[in-house]
Amino acid sequence: MKIIIAPDSFKGSLTSTEAAHAIACGLRDADPYATLVEIPLADGGEGSVEAVAERLDAQIVTIDTVNPLMKKMTAKYAIAETAEGKTAIIETAAASGLNTVSRDERDIMASSTFGTGLIIADAFSRRCRNFIVGLGGSATNDAGLGILAALGYRLLDRNGKTLTPSGASLSELARIVASRDDDALRDCRFTLMCDVDNPLYGKSGAAFTFAAQKGASPQQIEQLDLGLRNWSRCVTRDLGIDVAELPGTGAAGGLGAMFAAFFNAEMRSGIEMVLDLAGFDDELRDADLVITGEGRMDSQTLHGKVPMGVLRHARRAAVPVIALSGAIDHCEEFDRAGMSGVFSIQPSPVSLDEAMQRETASRNLRSTASQIMQLIKAFTCK
């Protein structure tokens, strides 16, 4: 029996590589002879660099940068030689993600993507001219002001004073002055891994859809939305391009809009891009089962997340899919979508903190996978 193991990360607990390994160990506990193919996945958020770099035989680079509140930290990205040339693989979550700021410290109005800009600048200095950027898991809503500032662009208010890049500065922005590297940066190719289609502003835009989960109050959400509208007016006036209504421009607090306007970025589905790089469809040809999963499966999972991307491809190949998760909502929706089974890995009631500990999550994944394999063997080994 050939089983493909293709999970997303269990956020806050396990990377997709660690999750795949735990599932594989559980399956081997029950059947040492099964053929297992581990394909850790991501959709543009946390774990995207690891997932893509592994398939491109890339070099991992660690640099000093800053988190959304400008505190020093280190972050990783990858550099690979591809058909397009020297390529940097970067995820915004590495330096601008929710995981880089404690829950008590989160301040969306003060947060900036400056740290991600430092990563891009480092890759540019290493002669990377092709960039794959994952737009998931950000703690920011600054429409890329931080990235632009890190790349040498000047952010000015109506009095010509330089603004500190942040969500709060969006409303004060009057002009963005080009970097001295502007022409060279515009000649670079940016491909965005993005699995949301939200516009920049409005009720389905960046602030109203995503800012609350980043800690924004209702009043701050209103202020951020007004700021994004102001950013859009400034960019449309100065660049002669209006990207606000383009699908995906609201991703990662408006980063989709910034990359589209300043660098003519191409948006691709993150999970589709990773599946292509992984050769997932080729592996499906002789597979008997796919096991996927993520930390929580809910309504967001149904709209473009890793398990649904895996399911789409597997259904075309008529291969059944089982999903494992720490918490499950809308289970009947996954049944209707075509999942052969969705299983919680929690064996008993525990606190969320305990459930999300790495050792606990790994042990529970392994145990649940072993039980599933024993059930499969009971029906196939007669």
C-alpha positions as MATLAB code, in Angstrom:
seq = 'MKIIIAPDSFKGSLTSTEAAHAIACGLRDADPYATLVEIPLADGGEGSVEAVAERLDAQIVTIDTVNPLMKKMTAKYAIAETAEGKTAIIETAAASGLNTVSRDERDIMASSTFGTGLIIADAFSRRCRNFIVGLGGSATNDAGLGILAALGYRLLDRNGKTLTPSGASLSELARIVASRDDDALRDCRFTLMCDVDNPLYGKSGAAFTFAAQKGASPQQIEQLDLGLRNWSRCVTRDLGIDVAELPGTGAAGGLGAMFAAFFNAEMRSGIEMVLDLAGFDDELRDADLVITGEGRMDSQTLHGKVPMGVLRHARRAAVPVIALSGAIDHCEEFDRAGMSGVFSIQPSPVSLDEAMQRETASRNLRSTASQIMQLIKAFTCK';
ca = [
       0.000    0.000    0.000;
       1.305    3.450   -0.954;
       0.250    6.347    1.261;
       1.084    9.998    0.592;
       1.454   12.058    3.767;
       0.827   15.710    2.879;
      -0.070   17.912    5.870;
       0.172   21.630    6.483;
       1.837   22.830    9.677;
      -0.030   22.518   12.968;
       0.456   26.200   13.768;
       2.058   26.868   17.119;
       2.916   23.191   17.524;
       4.535   21.427   14.567;
       5.982   22.389   11.206;
       4.565   20.539    8.226;
       7.765   18.454    8.113;
       7.393   17.503   11.778;
       3.703   16.696   11.301;
       4.418   14.495    8.281;
       7.131   12.650   10.201;
       4.845   12.028   13.195;
       2.116   10.632   10.926;
       4.647    8.435    9.125;
       5.926    7.041   12.428;
       2.385    6.147   13.478;
       1.645    4.399   10.191;
       4.892    2.415   10.439;
       4.060    1.423   14.008;
       1.047   -0.423   12.607;
       2.498   -1.507    9.247;
       6.294   -1.452    8.803;
       5.934   -2.532    5.164;
       3.707    0.269    3.862;
       5.187    2.550    1.194;
       5.088    6.069    2.606;
       5.807    9.311    0.734;
       6.171   12.398    2.935;
       5.323   15.694    1.197;
       5.197   18.531    3.770;
       3.071   21.375    2.426;
       2.252   25.039    2.979;
       0.002   27.638    1.359;
       2.127   30.756    1.631;
       2.191   31.096    5.401;
       4.402   29.595    8.056;
       6.435   26.688    6.670;
       6.358   27.838    3.049;
      10.120   28.377    2.818;
      10.785   24.927    4.216;
       8.256   23.265    1.911;
       9.407   25.009   -1.270;
      13.137   24.963   -0.472;
      13.116   21.205    0.017;
      11.749   20.701   -3.497;
      14.150   23.173   -5.125;
      17.296   21.931   -3.352;
      17.754   25.443   -1.991;
      20.300   26.960    0.373;
      18.871   28.231    3.669;
      20.076   31.709    4.649;
      19.792   33.097    8.194;
      20.003   36.866    8.703;
      19.528   39.476   11.414;
      16.288   41.394   11.005;
      13.462   42.804   13.152;
       9.970   41.677   14.123;
       6.804   43.759   13.527;
       7.601   45.922   16.574;
      11.192   46.516   15.389;
      12.774   44.216   17.975;
      15.896   42.405   16.819;
      15.521   38.793   15.735;
      16.870   36.329   13.187;
      14.903   34.916   10.272;
      15.464   32.413    7.503;
      14.821   32.446    3.795;
      16.080   30.290    0.938;
      18.014   30.830   -2.281;
      17.740   28.411   -5.194;
      18.979   28.242   -8.760;
      15.914   27.900  -10.988;
      15.120   28.248  -14.675;
      14.350   31.930  -13.963;
      17.775   32.470  -12.353;
      18.811   33.028   -8.758;
      15.582   32.836   -6.777;
      14.808   33.903   -3.203;
      12.007   32.085   -1.372;
      10.635   34.266    1.424;
       7.642   34.066    3.737;
       6.260   37.181    5.383;
       5.564   35.133    8.509;
       9.329   34.753    9.107;
       9.839   38.347   10.270;
       6.343   39.868   10.162;
       4.273   36.958   11.445;
       1.961   36.556   14.408;
       4.383   33.969   15.765;
       7.122   36.625   16.103;
       5.186   38.711   18.638;
       3.695   37.467   21.892;
      -0.056   37.788   22.263;
       0.364   40.422   24.996;
       2.674   42.557   22.834;
       0.606   42.630   19.649;
      -0.120   46.155   18.425;
      -1.397   46.225   14.869;
      -1.284   50.021   14.623;
       2.441   50.098   15.464;
       3.368   46.927   13.572;
       5.435   47.067   10.405;
       6.696   44.784    7.639;
      10.149   46.414    7.828;
      11.720   43.091    8.847;
      10.432   41.382    5.714;
      11.832   44.272    3.698;
      15.266   43.628    5.220;
      15.052   40.014    4.047;
      14.183   41.119    0.500;
      17.026   43.654    0.595;
      19.477   40.961    1.708;
      18.403   38.644   -1.110;
      18.667   41.520   -3.595;
      22.226   42.218   -2.378;
      23.037   38.556   -3.089;
      21.958   39.114   -6.707;
      18.586   37.408   -6.465;
      16.308   38.879   -9.116;
      13.475   36.370   -8.861;
      11.396   36.277   -5.672;
       8.767   33.830   -4.436;
       6.991   35.435   -1.472;
       4.465   33.700    0.767;
       1.724   36.029    2.025;
       0.337   34.217    5.028;
       0.351   34.497    8.806;
       1.243   38.190    9.048;
       0.750   40.297   12.176;
       0.669   43.520   10.173;
      -1.691   45.795    8.270;
       0.642   48.422    6.800;
       0.128   47.807    3.044;
       3.848   47.163    2.748;
       5.033   50.547    4.048;
       7.651   48.727    6.111;
       8.969   46.750    3.158;
       9.181   49.887    1.030;
      11.028   51.761    3.780;
      13.527   48.916    4.179;
      14.142   48.994    0.420;
      14.960   52.697    0.510;
      11.623   54.309   -0.363;
      10.721   57.452    1.595;
       7.280   57.763    3.179;
       6.199   61.388    3.538;
       3.241   63.101    5.176;
       1.564   66.219    3.748;
       4.228   68.418    5.373;
       7.063   66.479    3.766;
       8.102   64.814    7.013;
       9.243   61.198    6.999;
       6.738   58.760    8.482;
       7.542   55.704   10.565;
       6.169   52.718    8.610;
       3.174   51.222   10.419;
      -0.541   50.698   10.156;
      -1.125   53.994   11.939;
       0.872   55.873    9.282;
      -1.435   54.817    6.454;
      -3.853   57.653    7.212;
      -1.039   60.248    7.293;
       0.666   59.137    4.082;
       0.803   61.763    1.331;
       3.621   60.581   -0.924;
       6.014   57.670   -1.488;
       9.380   58.724   -2.941;
      11.135   56.098   -5.058;
      14.227   54.266   -3.871;
      17.520   54.749   -5.703;
      17.216   51.036   -6.562;
      13.669   51.493   -7.859;
      14.451   50.642  -11.492;
      16.464   47.553  -10.555;
      13.782   46.386   -8.128;
      11.064   46.870  -10.735;
      13.064   44.665  -13.104;
      12.872   41.830  -10.575;
      10.188   39.186  -10.859;
       7.925   38.731   -7.840;
       5.566   35.759   -7.554;
       3.210   35.806   -4.574;
       1.896   32.667   -2.901;
      -1.566   33.852   -1.922;
      -4.701   31.860   -1.149;
      -7.188   34.647   -0.437;
      -8.978   36.802   -3.003;
      -9.923   39.751   -0.796;
      -9.618   43.294   -2.203;
      -7.540   45.929   -0.431;
     -10.279   47.750    1.473;
     -13.997   47.640    2.217;
     -16.092   45.135    4.153;
     -14.272   42.195    2.549;
     -10.902   43.967    2.517;
      -7.735   43.496    4.540;
      -8.782   45.341    7.700;
     -12.375   44.162    8.075;
     -11.563   40.547    7.218;
      -8.242   39.879    8.926;
      -7.291   42.656   11.368;
      -9.400   41.384   14.274;
      -7.454   38.131   14.429;
      -4.290   40.246   14.625;
      -5.593   42.024   17.715;
      -7.325   45.074   16.224;
     -10.302   46.647   17.984;
     -13.423   47.656   16.010;
     -12.245   51.275   16.094;
      -8.791   50.314   14.848;
     -10.310   48.267   12.038;
     -12.221   51.349   10.857;
      -9.058   53.462   11.077;
      -6.978   50.895    9.183;
      -9.568   50.641    6.429;
      -9.555   54.423    6.014;
      -5.768   54.297    5.929;
      -5.773   51.669    3.202;
      -8.123   53.850    1.158;
      -5.708   56.766    1.580;
      -2.740   54.561    0.563;
      -4.659   53.533   -2.545;
      -5.403   57.148   -3.504;
      -1.726   58.099   -3.130;
      -0.502   55.143   -5.178;
      -3.111   55.621   -7.912;
      -2.192   59.297   -8.214;
       1.597   58.772   -8.228;
       1.919   55.508  -10.164;
      -1.154   55.769  -12.355;
      -2.307   52.312  -11.341;
      -5.316   51.286   -9.259;
      -4.910   47.830   -7.743;
      -7.404   48.116   -4.872;
     -10.076   45.871   -6.383;
      -7.737   43.201   -7.729;
      -8.301   39.804   -6.072;
      -5.705   39.136   -3.389;
      -4.597   42.732   -2.839;
      -5.960   42.539    0.705;
      -3.693   39.604    1.557;
      -1.273   39.990    4.478;
      -2.573   43.396    5.515;
      -2.359   44.872    2.027;
       0.976   43.368    0.941;
      -0.728   41.966   -2.136;
      -1.588   45.521   -3.201;
       1.925   46.846   -2.576;
       3.645   44.094   -4.562;
       1.133   44.447   -7.403;
       1.462   48.233   -7.621;
       5.212   48.677   -7.159;
       6.617   45.431   -8.571;
       3.919   44.145  -10.951;
       3.803   40.917   -8.974;
       2.067   37.784  -10.196;
      -0.314   36.133   -7.745;
      -0.571   32.366   -7.613;
      -2.385   30.018   -5.298;
       0.138   29.095   -2.619;
      -0.997   25.515   -2.249;
      -1.176   24.994   -6.020;
       2.362   26.330   -6.403;
       3.743   24.058   -3.673;
       1.876   21.019   -5.028;
       3.334   21.679   -8.483;
       6.866   21.975   -7.109;
       6.385   18.807   -5.061;
       5.355   16.735   -8.066;
       2.225   15.819   -6.133;
       0.187   14.726   -9.153;
       2.957   12.359  -10.263;
       3.001   10.715   -6.833;
      -0.791   10.319   -6.936;
      -0.704    8.053   -9.988;
      -0.022    4.880   -8.005;
      -1.147    6.026   -4.548;
      -3.802    4.220   -2.511;
      -4.460    6.897    0.110;
      -3.563   10.484    1.015;
      -3.385   11.733    4.600;
      -3.451   15.504    5.068;
      -4.337   17.848    7.919;
      -3.667   21.056    9.830;
      -3.971   22.336   13.371;
      -7.588   23.465   13.043;
     -10.016   22.579   10.288;
     -12.891   25.034   10.015;
     -14.645   27.343    7.567;
     -11.323   28.928    6.547;
      -9.991   25.499    5.588;
     -12.837   25.155    3.107;
     -11.632   28.248    1.223;
      -8.282   27.398   -0.318;
      -6.239   25.972    2.553;
      -3.856   23.020    2.223;
      -6.295   20.144    2.957;
      -8.737   21.346    0.288;
      -5.963   21.791   -2.274;
      -4.812   18.250   -1.563;
      -8.400   17.003   -1.854;
      -8.948   18.673   -5.240;
      -5.910   16.988   -6.757;
      -6.553   13.619   -5.124;
     -10.179   13.504   -6.281;
      -9.082   14.032   -9.879;
      -6.895   10.955   -9.474;
      -9.653    9.028   -7.633;
      -7.481    8.649   -4.514;
      -9.267    8.851   -1.135;
      -8.190   11.501    1.389;
      -8.199   11.380    5.182;
      -7.546   14.501    7.272;
      -6.183   14.779   10.817;
      -6.609   17.886   12.950;
      -6.383   19.161   16.488;
      -9.847   20.728   16.290;
     -12.626   20.290   13.737;
     -15.573   22.520   12.891;
     -18.053   22.056   10.024;
     -17.245   18.338    9.818;
     -20.264   17.711    7.593;
     -18.953   20.275    5.099;
     -15.757   18.272    4.690;
     -17.843   15.153    4.157;
     -19.792   16.906    1.406;
     -16.550   18.167   -0.136;
     -15.420   14.583   -0.587;
     -13.164   13.790    2.364;
     -13.202   10.083    3.203;
     -12.740   10.898    6.869;
     -11.795   13.754    9.193;
     -10.349   12.772   12.565;
      -9.437   14.745   15.672;
      -6.124   13.725   17.210;
      -7.228   14.667   20.752;
      -7.822   11.512   22.847;
      -9.169   13.362   25.911;
     -10.076   16.870   27.122;
      -6.994   19.030   27.767;
      -6.216   22.731   27.862;
      -5.380   24.441   24.581;
      -1.859   25.189   25.822;
      -1.238   21.532   26.619;
      -2.755   20.329   23.338;
      -0.481   22.670   21.376;
       2.755   21.578   23.025;
       5.064   20.058   20.414;
       5.510   16.756   22.239;
       1.770   16.385   22.853;
       0.778   17.182   19.263;
       3.431   14.856   17.843;
       2.428   12.007   20.141;
      -1.273   12.419   19.358;
      -0.671   12.565   15.598;
       1.432    9.417   15.765;
      -1.136    7.564   17.869;
      -4.089    8.555   15.650;
      -2.222    7.591   12.475;
      -1.407    4.204   13.990;
      -5.065    3.591   14.832;
      -6.128    4.526   11.297;
      -3.601    2.123    9.802;
      -4.772   -0.683   12.076;
      -8.346   -0.082   10.893;
      -7.241   -0.124    7.243;
      -5.376   -3.399    7.780;
      -8.434   -4.959    9.400;
     -10.383   -4.487    6.157;
      -7.611   -5.109    3.617;
      -5.574   -7.944    5.129;
      -8.065  -10.794    5.234;
];
